[in-house]
Amino acid sequence: MMLYTLKGKVIKGDGYGKKLGFPTVNLKTDLKGLPSSGVYAGIGILDGKEYKAGIVLGPNEKVEAHIIGYSGDAYGKEVILNINKFLRAYKDFENEEELIEQIKKDIEVCSQA
């Protein structure tokens, strides 16, 4: 079941996902009325191929996704994100270790969704 589709160009983010070991594509989008902030399972389409993806809709219309199994350079490319399933609300973590543990759990769910 598809909830929402986003399309946009991949822009340079802050590099935080990569630093944690989970590189993400950050989308430039001017869409308003996105679904609630949170973590979603979905599909990322990049270079004409479909990948399972963990998608984060953060505060201030921030959109980023970990494209599972993609290791190329996506900067400047168009990506389509199909958001399929809400996993959890967006939240701040006490420390990076807690965040990394949660990301691992999220990716596990996304890879099976």
CYANA upper distance limits for C-alpha pairs under 8 A (distance plus 0.5 A):
  1 MET  CA     84 ASN  CA      6.30
  1 MET  CA     85 LYS  CA      8.23
  2 MET  CA     82 ASN  CA      7.18
  2 MET  CA     83 ILE  CA      6.62
  2 MET  CA     84 ASN  CA      5.03
  2 MET  CA     85 LYS  CA      8.12
  3 LEU  CA     82 ASN  CA      8.05
  3 LEU  CA     83 ILE  CA      6.11
  3 LEU  CA     84 ASN  CA      5.75
  3 LEU  CA     85 LYS  CA      7.66
  4 TYR  CA     35 PRO  CA      8.28
  4 TYR  CA     82 ASN  CA      6.48
  4 TYR  CA     83 ILE  CA      5.63
  4 TYR  CA     84 ASN  CA      7.57
  5 THR  CA     80 ILE  CA      7.53
  5 THR  CA     81 LEU  CA      6.11
  5 THR  CA     82 ASN  CA      5.00
  5 THR  CA     83 ILE  CA      6.52
  6 LEU  CA     80 ILE  CA      6.22
  6 LEU  CA     81 LEU  CA      5.60
  6 LEU  CA     82 ASN  CA      7.03
  6 LEU  CA     83 ILE  CA      8.43
  7 LYS  CA     27 LEU  CA      8.44
  7 LYS  CA     29 THR  CA      7.90
  7 LYS  CA     78 GLU  CA      7.55
  7 LYS  CA     79 VAL  CA      6.27
  7 LYS  CA     80 ILE  CA      4.91
  7 LYS  CA     81 LEU  CA      6.77
  8 GLY  CA     27 LEU  CA      6.08
  8 GLY  CA     28 LYS  CA      6.12
  8 GLY  CA     29 THR  CA      6.14
  8 GLY  CA     78 GLU  CA      6.00
  8 GLY  CA     79 VAL  CA      6.22
  8 GLY  CA     80 ILE  CA      7.23
  9 LYS  CA     27 LEU  CA      6.13
  9 LYS  CA     28 LYS  CA      6.07
  9 LYS  CA     29 THR  CA      8.14
  9 LYS  CA     75 TYR  CA      8.23
  9 LYS  CA     76 GLY  CA      6.14
  9 LYS  CA     77 LYS  CA      5.99
  9 LYS  CA     78 GLU  CA      4.94
  9 LYS  CA     79 VAL  CA      6.72
 10 VAL  CA     25 VAL  CA      6.45
 10 VAL  CA     26 ASN  CA      5.94
 10 VAL  CA     27 LEU  CA      5.31
 10 VAL  CA     28 LYS  CA      6.87
 10 VAL  CA     74 ALA  CA      6.85
 10 VAL  CA     75 TYR  CA      5.57
 10 VAL  CA     76 GLY  CA      5.57
 10 VAL  CA     77 LYS  CA      6.11
 10 VAL  CA     78 GLU  CA      6.76
 10 VAL  CA     79 VAL  CA      7.34
 11 ILE  CA     25 VAL  CA      7.82
 11 ILE  CA     26 ASN  CA      6.00
 11 ILE  CA     27 LEU  CA      6.33
 11 ILE  CA     28 LYS  CA      6.65
 11 ILE  CA     75 TYR  CA      6.28
 11 ILE  CA     76 GLY  CA      6.74
 12 LYS  CA     25 VAL  CA      8.45
 12 LYS  CA     26 ASN  CA      7.07
 12 LYS  CA     75 TYR  CA      7.37
 13 GLY  CA     25 VAL  CA      8.14
 13 GLY  CA     26 ASN  CA      6.24
 15 GLY  CA     19 LYS  CA      6.70
 15 GLY  CA     23 PRO  CA      8.06
 16 TYR  CA     20 LEU  CA      6.81
 16 TYR  CA     23 PRO  CA      8.38
 17 GLY  CA     21 GLY  CA      6.85
 17 GLY  CA     22 PHE  CA      5.43
 17 GLY  CA     23 PRO  CA      5.26
 17 GLY  CA     24 THR  CA      6.33
 18 LYS  CA     22 PHE  CA      5.56
 18 LYS  CA     23 PRO  CA      4.37
 18 LYS  CA     24 THR  CA      7.30
 19 LYS  CA     23 PRO  CA      8.05
 20 LEU  CA     96 GLU  CA      8.38
 20 LEU  CA    100 ILE  CA      7.39
 22 PHE  CA     66 HIS  CA      7.08
 23 PRO  CA     66 HIS  CA      6.59
 24 THR  CA     64 GLU  CA      6.53
 24 THR  CA     65 ALA  CA      5.54
 24 THR  CA     66 HIS  CA      4.87
 24 THR  CA     67 ILE  CA      7.30
 25 VAL  CA     64 GLU  CA      5.92
 25 VAL  CA     65 ALA  CA      5.82
 25 VAL  CA     66 HIS  CA      6.97
 25 VAL  CA     67 ILE  CA      7.98
 25 VAL  CA     74 ALA  CA      7.64
 25 VAL  CA     75 TYR  CA      8.43
 26 ASN  CA     62 LYS  CA      8.36
 26 ASN  CA     63 VAL  CA      6.43
 26 ASN  CA     64 GLU  CA      4.79
 26 ASN  CA     65 ALA  CA      7.15
 27 LEU  CA     62 LYS  CA      8.17
 27 LEU  CA     63 VAL  CA      6.05
 27 LEU  CA     64 GLU  CA      6.49
 27 LEU  CA     79 VAL  CA      8.40
 28 LYS  CA     63 VAL  CA      8.16
 29 THR  CA     63 VAL  CA      8.30
 31 LEU  CA     61 GLU  CA      8.41
 32 LYS  CA     61 GLU  CA      7.98
 34 LEU  CA     57 LEU  CA      8.50
 34 LEU  CA     61 GLU  CA      7.88
 35 PRO  CA     57 LEU  CA      8.28
 36 SER  CA     57 LEU  CA      7.79
 37 SER  CA     56 VAL  CA      7.96
 37 SER  CA     57 LEU  CA      5.34
 37 SER  CA     58 GLY  CA      5.58
 37 SER  CA     59 PRO  CA      6.88
 37 SER  CA     89 ALA  CA      6.92
 37 SER  CA     90 TYR  CA      6.07
 38 GLY  CA     56 VAL  CA      6.34
 38 GLY  CA     57 LEU  CA      5.84
 38 GLY  CA     58 GLY  CA      6.89
 38 GLY  CA     86 PHE  CA      7.85
 38 GLY  CA     87 LEU  CA      7.94
 38 GLY  CA     88 ARG  CA      6.19
 38 GLY  CA     89 ALA  CA      4.68
 38 GLY  CA     90 TYR  CA      4.48
 38 GLY  CA     91 LYS  CA      8.24
 39 VAL  CA     54 GLY  CA      7.51
 39 VAL  CA     55 ILE  CA      6.22
 39 VAL  CA     56 VAL  CA      5.12
 39 VAL  CA     57 LEU  CA      6.95
 39 VAL  CA     86 PHE  CA      6.81
 39 VAL  CA     87 LEU  CA      5.97
 39 VAL  CA     88 ARG  CA      5.87
 39 VAL  CA     89 ALA  CA      6.77
 39 VAL  CA     90 TYR  CA      6.77
 39 VAL  CA    106 ASP  CA      8.43
 40 TYR  CA     54 GLY  CA      6.44
 40 TYR  CA     55 ILE  CA      5.53
 40 TYR  CA     56 VAL  CA      6.80
 40 TYR  CA     57 LEU  CA      8.46
 40 TYR  CA     83 ILE  CA      6.88
 40 TYR  CA     84 ASN  CA      7.48
 40 TYR  CA     85 LYS  CA      5.90
 40 TYR  CA     86 PHE  CA      4.99
 40 TYR  CA     87 LEU  CA      5.62
 40 TYR  CA     88 ARG  CA      7.71
 40 TYR  CA    110 CYS  CA      8.41
 41 ALA  CA     52 LYS  CA      8.16
 41 ALA  CA     53 ALA  CA      6.54
 41 ALA  CA     54 GLY  CA      5.49
 41 ALA  CA     55 ILE  CA      6.59
 41 ALA  CA     83 ILE  CA      6.75
 41 ALA  CA     84 ASN  CA      6.28
 41 ALA  CA     85 LYS  CA      5.60
 41 ALA  CA     86 PHE  CA      7.04
 41 ALA  CA     87 LEU  CA      7.25
 41 ALA  CA    109 VAL  CA      8.03
 41 ALA  CA    110 CYS  CA      5.38
 41 ALA  CA    113 ALA  CA      7.21
 42 GLY  CA     52 LYS  CA      6.48
 42 GLY  CA     53 ALA  CA      5.69
 42 GLY  CA     54 GLY  CA      6.83
 42 GLY  CA     55 ILE  CA      7.30
 42 GLY  CA     81 LEU  CA      7.45
 42 GLY  CA     82 ASN  CA      5.88
 42 GLY  CA     83 ILE  CA      5.01
 42 GLY  CA     84 ASN  CA      5.29
 42 GLY  CA     85 LYS  CA      7.13
 42 GLY  CA    110 CYS  CA      7.46
 42 GLY  CA    113 ALA  CA      8.04
 43 ILE  CA     50 GLU  CA      6.92
 43 ILE  CA     51 TYR  CA      6.06
 43 ILE  CA     52 LYS  CA      5.08
 43 ILE  CA     53 ALA  CA      5.63
 43 ILE  CA     81 LEU  CA      6.25
 43 ILE  CA     82 ASN  CA      5.56
 43 ILE  CA     83 ILE  CA      7.21
 43 ILE  CA     84 ASN  CA      8.11
 44 GLY  CA     50 GLU  CA      6.27
 44 GLY  CA     51 TYR  CA      5.66
 44 GLY  CA     52 LYS  CA      6.60
 44 GLY  CA     53 ALA  CA      6.13
 44 GLY  CA     65 ALA  CA      8.40
 44 GLY  CA     67 ILE  CA      6.70
 44 GLY  CA     79 VAL  CA      7.30
 44 GLY  CA     80 ILE  CA      6.22
 44 GLY  CA     81 LEU  CA      5.12
 44 GLY  CA     82 ASN  CA      6.92
 45 ILE  CA     49 LYS  CA      5.91
 45 ILE  CA     50 GLU  CA      5.02
 45 ILE  CA     51 TYR  CA      6.73
 45 ILE  CA     79 VAL  CA      6.18
 45 ILE  CA     80 ILE  CA      5.56
 45 ILE  CA     81 LEU  CA      6.94
 46 LEU  CA     50 GLU  CA      7.18
 46 LEU  CA     51 TYR  CA      8.33
 46 LEU  CA     74 ALA  CA      8.44
 46 LEU  CA     77 LYS  CA      8.21
 46 LEU  CA     78 GLU  CA      7.44
 46 LEU  CA     79 VAL  CA      5.64
 46 LEU  CA     80 ILE  CA      7.42
 47 ASP  CA     77 LYS  CA      8.45
 47 ASP  CA     79 VAL  CA      8.44
 51 TYR  CA     67 ILE  CA      6.68
 51 TYR  CA     68 ILE  CA      6.61
 51 TYR  CA     69 GLY  CA      7.50
 51 TYR  CA     70 TYR  CA      7.99
 52 LYS  CA     67 ILE  CA      6.80
 52 LYS  CA     68 ILE  CA      6.06
 52 LYS  CA    110 CYS  CA      7.10
 52 LYS  CA    111 SER  CA      6.44
 52 LYS  CA    113 ALA  CA      8.42
 53 ALA  CA     65 ALA  CA      6.84
 53 ALA  CA     66 HIS  CA      6.03
 53 ALA  CA     67 ILE  CA      5.07
 53 ALA  CA     68 ILE  CA      5.97
 53 ALA  CA    107 ILE  CA      8.25
 53 ALA  CA    110 CYS  CA      6.73
 53 ALA  CA    111 SER  CA      7.78
 54 GLY  CA     65 ALA  CA      5.99
 54 GLY  CA     66 HIS  CA      5.67
 54 GLY  CA     67 ILE  CA      7.23
 54 GLY  CA     68 ILE  CA      8.13
 54 GLY  CA    106 ASP  CA      7.57
 54 GLY  CA    107 ILE  CA      6.60
 54 GLY  CA    110 CYS  CA      6.29
 55 ILE  CA     63 VAL  CA      7.95
 55 ILE  CA     64 GLU  CA      6.43
 55 ILE  CA     65 ALA  CA      4.72
 55 ILE  CA     66 HIS  CA      6.96
 55 ILE  CA     81 LEU  CA      8.46
 55 ILE  CA     83 ILE  CA      7.84
 56 VAL  CA     62 LYS  CA      8.43
 56 VAL  CA     63 VAL  CA      6.40
 56 VAL  CA     64 GLU  CA      5.84
 56 VAL  CA     65 ALA  CA      6.44
 56 VAL  CA     90 TYR  CA      8.31
 57 LEU  CA     61 GLU  CA      7.34
 57 LEU  CA     62 LYS  CA      6.31
 57 LEU  CA     63 VAL  CA      5.36
 57 LEU  CA     64 GLU  CA      7.24
 57 LEU  CA     90 TYR  CA      8.15
 58 GLY  CA     62 LYS  CA      5.38
 58 GLY  CA     63 VAL  CA      6.77
 58 GLY  CA     90 TYR  CA      7.09
 68 ILE  CA    107 ILE  CA      8.45
 68 ILE  CA    111 SER  CA      7.81
 87 LEU  CA    106 ASP  CA      8.03
 93 PHE  CA     98 GLU  CA      6.90
 93 PHE  CA     99 LEU  CA      6.33
 94 GLU  CA     98 GLU  CA      7.36
 94 GLU  CA     99 LEU  CA      8.43
 95 ASN  CA     99 LEU  CA      7.02
 96 GLU  CA    100 ILE  CA      6.50
 97 GLU  CA    101 GLU  CA      6.73
 98 GLU  CA    102 GLN  CA      6.75
 99 LEU  CA    103 ILE  CA      6.62
100 ILE  CA    104 LYS  CA      6.70
101 GLU  CA    105 LYS  CA      6.96
102 GLN  CA    106 ASP  CA      6.62
103 ILE  CA    107 ILE  CA      6.54
104 LYS  CA    108 GLU  CA      6.69
105 LYS  CA    109 VAL  CA      6.92
106 ASP  CA    110 CYS  CA      6.66
107 ILE  CA    111 SER  CA      6.45
108 GLU  CA    112 GLN  CA      7.13
109 VAL  CA    113 ALA  CA      6.59
